[in-house]
């Protein structure tokens, strides 16, 4: 009887240890970000989350494709680097079971040049670099249309492509490049549409260096994404609370001086 009691106690202790370990593991997550503001902001989120018992490991990526692939594969628990139209496109095209859990910040896309001071100086046949992914490429084309440089089909929507251009008076040449590579190719084109996080990482200041910039109150608010299966896990609410904290808002407003805008 004594031996049986000892065995039961040992089993109970092992079970308690297992579940305690599982709970601890659940409060330690990996979040993927892209370099620049996303990574800088997440470091502040990490500090705030730690006060509430959530340990965050930040993993930095250099492109837009891998963070969703890693999240879908289970190598990450969340990512923070993309807007909802991009996530929706990835879910549709690749079958990812990923969802948005919170809005984060807006990075107004800008048009930059090392050769021109104004878009009015663009010559016929000028080369314009835009991101080669569907959503950011469409975003760049909509910005070019807003500046009066091209016209797109009325039903092109947010994922317009160069094939949707119906009017191009200056015969501008659209050069599609990986979004992260465009800042390094700026000298090779006349102007380029660059996402703000990559622009700032390259030392460009949107408020002073961009020769045109998009309206910050559009559909391109950035988000936190997770796997749909994880939506009810306790760490999700902790993560959102940490990101939407006064500390993070203050950091964004003071660090980026209007180039990055909080969405909460």
Order of alpha helices (4+ residues) and beta strands (2+ residues): alpha-beta-alpha-beta-alpha-beta-alpha-beta-beta-beta-beta-alpha-beta-beta-beta-beta-alpha-alpha-beta-beta-alpha-alpha-beta
